[in-house]
Amino acid sequence: MTINSNQLWKQPNFLKLWSSQTLNSLAQILLSVVVMLEVYRLTESVLGAASVFAFMSLSSFISSLIVSRIIDNYSMRKVMHSAGVIRGILVIAIGGFIYIESIIGLILLFLSISMYSFVGAWYQPARFAILPLIIPREQYIKANGTLVMVQQLLMVAGWGLGGVLAAFVWYPIIIAIIAVSFMLSGLLVYFMKIEEKEISVNKNEKRTPAWKEVWRIPVVRGITIMETIEGISNAIWTSALLLAFTTVVLNAGDEWWGFINAGYFVGAILGSFIVTFNAKILENKIGIMIGMSGVSMGLLTILFSLTTIPIIAVLLCILMGPMYQARDICQVAIMQDAIPEKRRAGIMAARSAFLTPWNGIMVLVVGFAADVFSVQVIYLVAGILYFIGSLIAFKQKSLRTYEFKDFEKGNEAG
């Protein structure tokens, strides 16, 4: 069966998945904003507010370790449905515990936040695995582009919306909106029409651990190594380091720091639009596209490190967005095609369990290096690392010459 790309939005299953992802992303952002503000109000401490993210990250990491081992035993549809409903219930608990203004209340609050993040870590691997079950291969890039596009838009608008709601809307109403959003996200997936036999796995089947599969499948191994190298480079785009670059190198005020941050998101949204409407072009040379994106990021980052003009820095960030976003979307599409159907969720969870803490550690390492060396040198080195990462896409034949499998063929390990 071949479905023309312009019919993507006419497919009920994709519309339900897209709506589920949208509600899930919006609810996550709103909860982060509201809880952080309330914890700061209760503790009157920046450390207290920052601890919210620390607990969320730690719980997600621990969950990813477990998810990678067992998620392939379950229906992806049921996993996403359960994650939405359970998080909706936990949000109500979080909302209640915030009102208990005592040490016991804070302990219960952070326990419920940890449980919420633990459950949430199941959603994205399942979403990654379920998308290829509802659309043909020729639509992987277009579909991923639309999902990323709405996520980027929500990341730009969600934090501002959360702040406005927190200022003008009664707190219990905000909690109710978030809880309902999570539950609707789960229900939408529940009503997707997917044959259970397509996503169920024999629990007695002996399988290779997911983390070993990451290194066994050539293109997945290549992409993971690239992302490991780029984890060092990507650490330069944290707000703290950008602030240092803005004040020390550009000798500009805080407003330019905000413009630079916004510039990348504008470019990322633009990139999602470009990918969505030019998916066929990218699909034909997808491996080369990934490599060229790395080259462009390296070149633009080096130019960024050398500039001392704020407006040029903003324009360079806008230019980085489209290529880097296109690369990310193409990488996801390749992995959805290359990973065997029954292992998609587990392998993606295993990658997350490795890459998430690695990226966090690199933020600390790069921050320390920026104190020891000049901030400008750190950005210059990051640009060189982007070049090095791109070499893998050009050097590894399985990635450089990758072609999507024929729709009629089954998924193979590659």
C-alpha positions as CSV (number, residue, x, y, z in Angstrom):
1,M,0.0,0.0,0.0
2,T,1.3,3.4,-1.0
3,I,-0.1,6.6,0.5
4,N,0.8,9.9,-1.0
5,S,2.6,12.2,1.4
6,N,0.0,14.9,1.1
7,Q,-2.5,12.5,2.7
8,L,-0.5,12.3,6.0
9,W,-3.0,14.6,7.8
10,K,-5.9,12.5,6.5
11,Q,-4.7,9.4,8.4
12,P,-6.7,9.0,11.7
13,N,-4.0,7.2,13.5
14,F,-1.4,9.8,12.8
15,L,-3.7,12.6,13.8
16,K,-4.3,10.9,17.1
17,L,-0.6,10.4,17.7
18,W,0.2,14.0,16.7
19,S,-2.5,15.2,19.1
20,S,-1.3,12.9,21.9
21,Q,2.3,14.2,21.4
22,T,1.1,17.8,21.4
23,L,-0.9,17.5,24.6
24,N,1.9,15.5,26.2
25,S,4.5,18.2,25.4
26,L,2.3,21.1,26.5
27,A,1.4,19.4,29.8
28,Q,5.1,18.6,30.5
29,I,6.2,22.2,30.0
30,L,3.3,23.7,32.0
31,L,3.9,21.3,34.9
32,S,7.6,22.1,34.9
33,V,6.9,25.9,35.0
34,V,4.2,25.7,37.7
35,V,6.0,23.3,40.0
36,M,9.2,25.2,39.8
37,L,7.5,28.4,40.6
38,E,5.6,26.9,43.5
39,V,8.6,25.2,45.0
40,Y,10.6,28.4,44.7
41,R,7.7,30.2,46.6
42,L,7.7,27.5,49.3
43,T,11.5,27.2,49.7
44,E,12.5,30.8,48.8
45,S,15.6,29.1,47.3
46,V,17.0,28.8,43.8
47,L,18.5,25.4,44.8
48,G,15.0,24.3,45.8
49,A,13.6,25.2,42.4
50,A,16.6,23.6,40.6
51,S,16.1,20.4,42.6
52,V,12.8,19.9,40.7
53,F,14.7,19.3,37.5
54,A,17.4,17.3,39.3
55,F,14.8,14.9,40.6
56,M,13.1,14.7,37.3
57,S,16.3,13.9,35.4
58,L,17.5,11.3,37.9
59,S,14.1,9.5,37.9
60,S,14.1,9.6,34.1
61,F,17.6,8.1,33.9
62,I,16.7,5.3,36.3
63,S,13.5,4.6,34.5
64,S,15.3,4.4,31.1
65,L,17.7,1.7,32.5
66,I,14.6,-0.4,33.4
67,V,12.6,0.5,30.3
68,S,15.3,-0.6,27.9
69,R,15.1,-4.1,29.4
70,I,11.4,-4.7,29.5
71,I,9.4,-2.3,27.3
72,D,9.6,-4.6,24.3
73,N,7.5,-7.1,26.2
74,Y,4.4,-4.8,26.0
75,S,2.1,-3.2,23.6
76,M,3.3,0.2,22.7
77,R,-0.2,1.5,22.5
78,K,-1.0,0.4,26.0
79,V,2.4,1.8,27.3
80,M,1.6,5.2,26.0
81,H,-2.0,5.0,27.2
82,S,-1.0,4.0,30.7
83,A,1.8,6.6,30.9
84,G,-0.8,9.3,30.1
85,V,-3.4,8.2,32.6
86,I,-0.9,7.5,35.4
87,R,0.8,10.9,35.0
88,G,-2.6,12.6,35.0
89,I,-3.3,11.0,38.4
90,L,0.2,11.9,39.7
91,V,-0.2,15.5,38.6
92,I,-3.3,15.7,40.8
93,A,-1.2,14.3,43.7
94,I,1.5,16.8,43.0
95,G,-1.0,19.6,43.0
96,G,-2.3,18.5,46.4
97,F,1.1,18.0,48.0
98,I,2.2,21.5,47.1
99,Y,-0.5,22.8,49.5
100,I,1.1,21.0,52.4
101,E,3.5,23.7,53.4
102,S,5.8,21.6,55.6
103,I,8.8,19.3,55.3
104,I,6.5,16.3,54.9
105,G,4.7,18.1,52.1
106,L,8.0,18.7,50.3
107,I,9.1,15.1,50.7
108,L,5.8,13.8,49.3
109,L,5.9,16.4,46.5
110,F,9.4,15.3,45.4
111,L,8.4,11.6,45.7
112,S,5.4,12.2,43.4
113,I,7.6,14.3,41.0
114,S,10.0,11.4,40.8
115,M,7.2,8.9,40.1
116,Y,5.8,11.2,37.5
117,S,9.2,11.4,35.7
118,F,9.8,7.7,36.1
119,V,6.5,6.9,34.3
120,G,7.1,9.7,31.7
121,A,10.3,8.0,30.5
122,W,8.2,5.2,29.0
123,Y,6.3,7.6,26.7
124,Q,8.9,8.7,24.1
125,P,10.5,5.2,23.4
126,A,6.9,3.9,22.8
127,R,6.1,6.9,20.6
128,F,9.2,6.3,18.6
129,A,8.3,2.7,18.1
130,I,4.6,3.2,17.3
131,L,5.0,5.8,14.5
132,P,6.4,3.3,11.9
133,L,3.4,1.0,12.6
134,I,0.9,3.6,11.5
135,I,2.5,5.2,8.4
136,P,4.5,3.9,5.4
137,R,8.3,4.3,5.3
138,E,8.1,7.1,2.7
139,Q,6.4,9.3,5.3
140,Y,8.9,8.8,8.2
141,I,10.7,12.1,7.6
142,K,7.6,14.1,7.0
143,A,5.8,12.7,10.0
144,N,8.8,13.2,12.3
145,G,9.2,16.7,11.0
146,T,5.6,17.6,11.9
147,L,6.0,16.1,15.4
148,V,9.2,18.0,16.0
149,M,7.8,21.2,14.6
150,V,4.9,21.3,17.2
151,Q,7.3,20.4,20.0
152,Q,9.7,23.3,19.1
153,L,6.7,25.7,18.9
154,L,5.6,24.6,22.3
155,M,9.1,24.9,23.8
156,V,9.1,28.5,22.6
157,A,5.6,29.4,23.7
158,G,5.0,27.0,26.5
159,W,7.3,28.6,29.1
160,G,5.8,32.0,28.5
161,L,2.3,30.5,28.6
162,G,3.0,28.7,31.8
163,G,4.3,32.0,33.4
164,V,1.1,33.8,32.3
165,L,-1.2,31.1,33.6
166,A,0.7,31.0,36.9
167,A,0.2,34.7,37.3
168,F,-3.5,35.1,36.3
169,V,-5.2,31.7,36.7
170,W,-6.1,29.9,39.9
171,Y,-3.6,27.2,40.7
172,P,-6.0,24.3,41.0
173,I,-7.4,25.1,37.5
174,I,-3.9,24.9,36.0
175,I,-3.3,21.6,37.7
176,A,-6.6,20.3,36.3
177,I,-5.7,21.5,32.8
178,I,-2.4,19.6,33.0
179,A,-3.9,16.4,34.4
180,V,-6.7,16.4,31.8
181,S,-4.1,17.0,29.0
182,F,-2.1,14.0,30.1
183,M,-5.1,11.8,30.3
184,L,-6.4,12.9,26.9
185,S,-2.9,12.2,25.5
186,G,-3.2,8.6,26.7
187,L,-6.8,8.2,25.6
188,L,-6.0,9.3,22.1
189,V,-3.4,6.6,21.7
190,Y,-5.8,4.0,23.2
191,F,-8.3,4.6,20.4
192,M,-5.7,4.2,17.7
193,K,-6.6,1.2,15.5
194,I,-3.5,-1.0,15.6
195,E,-3.6,-4.8,15.5
196,E,-2.2,-6.0,18.9
197,K,-0.2,-8.7,17.1
198,E,1.8,-6.0,15.4
199,I,3.2,-4.6,18.6
200,S,3.1,-7.6,21.0
201,V,6.2,-9.6,21.8
202,N,6.7,-13.1,23.1
203,K,7.8,-12.6,26.7
204,N,9.6,-15.9,26.8
205,E,11.7,-15.0,23.7
206,K,15.4,-14.8,24.5
207,R,16.8,-11.5,23.2
208,T,20.0,-9.7,23.1
209,P,20.1,-6.8,25.6
210,A,19.0,-3.5,24.0
211,W,22.3,-1.7,24.8
212,K,24.2,-4.4,22.8
213,E,21.8,-3.9,19.9
214,V,22.7,-0.2,19.9
215,W,26.3,-1.2,19.0
216,R,25.3,-4.2,16.8
217,I,23.2,-2.3,14.2
218,P,25.7,-0.4,12.0
219,V,23.7,2.8,11.4
220,V,22.4,3.0,15.0
221,R,26.0,2.6,16.2
222,G,27.3,5.3,13.9
223,I,24.5,7.8,14.8
224,T,25.1,7.1,18.6
225,I,28.8,7.7,18.3
226,M,28.1,11.0,16.4
227,E,25.7,12.0,19.2
228,T,28.3,11.1,21.8
229,I,30.9,13.4,20.2
230,E,28.3,16.1,19.7
231,G,27.2,15.8,23.3
232,I,30.4,17.7,24.1
233,S,29.7,20.4,21.4
234,N,26.1,20.8,22.3
235,A,27.0,21.7,25.9
236,I,28.1,25.1,24.7
237,W,24.4,26.0,23.9
238,T,23.4,25.9,27.6
239,S,22.0,29.2,28.8
240,A,24.8,29.7,31.3
241,L,27.6,29.4,28.7
242,L,25.7,31.5,26.2
243,L,25.4,34.2,28.8
244,A,29.1,34.1,29.4
245,F,29.8,34.3,25.7
246,T,27.3,37.2,25.3
247,T,28.8,39.3,28.1
248,V,32.5,38.4,27.7
249,V,33.0,37.9,23.9
250,L,30.2,40.0,22.4
251,N,30.4,42.6,25.3
252,A,26.6,42.9,25.0
253,G,23.8,43.1,27.5
254,D,21.4,40.4,28.8
255,E,18.8,41.3,26.1
256,W,21.2,39.9,23.4
257,W,21.5,36.7,25.4
258,G,17.7,36.4,25.0
259,F,17.9,37.2,21.3
260,I,20.6,34.5,20.7
261,N,18.5,31.9,22.6
262,A,15.4,32.8,20.6
263,G,17.4,32.8,17.3
264,Y,18.2,29.1,17.6
265,F,14.5,28.2,18.3
266,V,13.4,30.3,15.3
267,G,15.9,28.4,13.1
268,A,14.8,25.1,14.6
269,I,11.1,25.8,13.8
270,L,12.1,26.9,10.3
271,G,14.1,23.7,9.9
272,S,11.1,21.6,10.9
273,F,9.0,23.4,8.2
274,I,11.6,22.8,5.6
275,V,11.9,19.1,6.4
276,T,8.2,18.6,6.5
277,F,7.7,20.0,3.0
278,N,10.9,18.7,1.4
279,A,10.9,15.2,2.9
280,K,11.4,13.4,-0.4
281,I,14.5,15.4,-1.3
282,L,16.1,14.6,2.1
283,E,15.1,10.9,1.8
284,N,17.1,10.4,-1.4
285,K,20.5,11.4,0.2
286,I,19.7,11.1,3.9
287,G,23.2,9.9,5.0
288,I,24.9,12.8,3.1
289,M,22.4,15.2,4.5
290,I,23.3,14.1,8.1
291,G,27.0,14.6,7.3
292,M,26.5,18.0,5.7
293,S,24.5,19.1,8.7
294,G,27.5,18.4,10.9
295,V,29.8,20.3,8.6
296,S,27.5,23.3,8.5
297,M,27.2,23.2,12.3
298,G,31.0,23.1,12.6
299,L,31.5,26.0,10.2
300,L,28.7,28.2,11.7
301,T,29.9,27.5,15.3
302,I,33.5,28.5,14.4
303,L,32.2,31.7,12.8
304,F,30.0,32.2,15.9
305,S,33.1,31.9,18.1
306,L,35.0,34.5,16.1
307,T,32.4,37.1,15.8
308,T,32.2,40.1,18.2
309,I,29.0,41.6,16.7
310,P,25.8,40.6,18.5
311,I,23.5,40.8,15.5
312,I,25.8,38.5,13.5
313,A,25.8,36.0,16.4
314,V,21.9,36.0,16.3
315,L,21.9,35.5,12.6
316,L,24.4,32.6,12.8
317,C,22.2,30.9,15.5
318,I,19.1,31.2,13.2
319,L,21.1,29.6,10.4
320,M,22.2,26.7,12.6
321,G,18.6,25.8,13.5
322,P,17.4,24.4,10.1
323,M,20.4,22.2,9.3
324,Y,20.7,20.8,12.8
325,Q,16.9,20.2,13.1
326,A,16.9,18.5,9.7
327,R,19.8,16.2,10.8
328,D,18.0,15.2,14.0
329,I,14.8,14.4,12.1
330,C,16.7,12.4,9.5
331,Q,18.5,10.4,12.2
332,V,15.3,9.5,13.9
333,A,13.8,8.4,10.6
334,I,16.8,6.2,9.8
335,M,16.7,4.5,13.1
336,Q,13.0,3.8,12.8
337,D,13.7,2.1,9.5
338,A,16.9,0.3,10.6
339,I,15.9,-1.0,14.0
340,P,13.8,-4.2,14.0
341,E,10.2,-3.6,14.8
342,K,10.2,-5.6,18.0
343,R,13.2,-3.8,19.4
344,R,12.6,-0.1,18.6
345,A,11.4,1.0,22.0
346,G,14.0,-0.9,24.0
347,I,16.9,0.3,21.9
348,M,15.8,3.9,22.0
349,A,15.4,3.7,25.8
350,A,18.9,2.2,26.0
351,R,20.3,5.0,24.0
352,S,18.5,7.5,26.2
353,A,19.9,5.8,29.3
354,F,23.4,6.4,28.0
355,L,23.1,9.8,26.2
356,T,21.1,11.6,28.8
357,P,23.6,11.4,31.7
358,W,26.5,11.8,29.2
359,N,25.1,15.1,28.0
360,G,24.5,16.2,31.6
361,I,28.1,15.4,32.5
362,M,29.4,17.2,29.5
363,V,27.5,20.4,30.5
364,L,29.5,20.3,33.8
365,V,32.8,19.5,32.1
366,V,32.4,22.2,29.4
367,G,31.4,24.7,32.1
368,F,34.5,23.9,34.1
369,A,36.6,24.2,30.9
370,A,35.1,27.6,30.2
371,D,36.4,28.8,33.6
372,V,39.9,27.4,33.0
373,F,40.2,28.5,29.4
374,S,38.5,31.4,27.6
375,V,34.8,31.0,26.5
376,Q,35.8,31.8,23.0
377,V,38.2,28.9,22.8
378,I,35.5,26.5,24.1
379,Y,33.2,27.5,21.2
380,L,36.0,27.1,18.7
381,V,36.8,23.6,19.9
382,A,33.1,22.7,19.8
383,G,33.0,23.7,16.1
384,I,35.9,21.4,15.4
385,L,34.1,18.6,17.2
386,Y,31.1,19.1,15.0
387,F,33.4,18.5,12.0
388,I,34.8,15.4,13.6
389,G,31.4,14.0,14.2
390,S,30.3,14.6,10.6
391,L,33.2,12.5,9.4
392,I,31.4,9.4,10.7
393,A,28.4,10.0,8.4
394,F,30.8,10.3,5.4
395,K,33.2,7.5,6.5
396,Q,30.6,4.8,7.5
397,K,29.3,3.3,4.3
398,S,26.1,1.9,5.8
399,L,25.2,5.4,6.9
400,R,26.5,7.4,4.0
401,T,24.7,5.3,1.4
402,Y,21.6,4.5,3.5
403,E,18.4,3.9,1.6
404,F,15.0,3.2,3.1
405,K,13.9,-0.4,2.8
406,D,11.2,-1.2,0.3
407,F,7.8,-0.9,2.0
408,E,7.0,-4.5,1.2
409,K,10.1,-5.8,3.0
410,G,10.2,-6.4,6.7
411,N,12.5,-4.6,9.1
412,E,15.9,-6.1,9.4
413,A,18.8,-5.3,11.7
414,G,20.8,-3.8,8.9
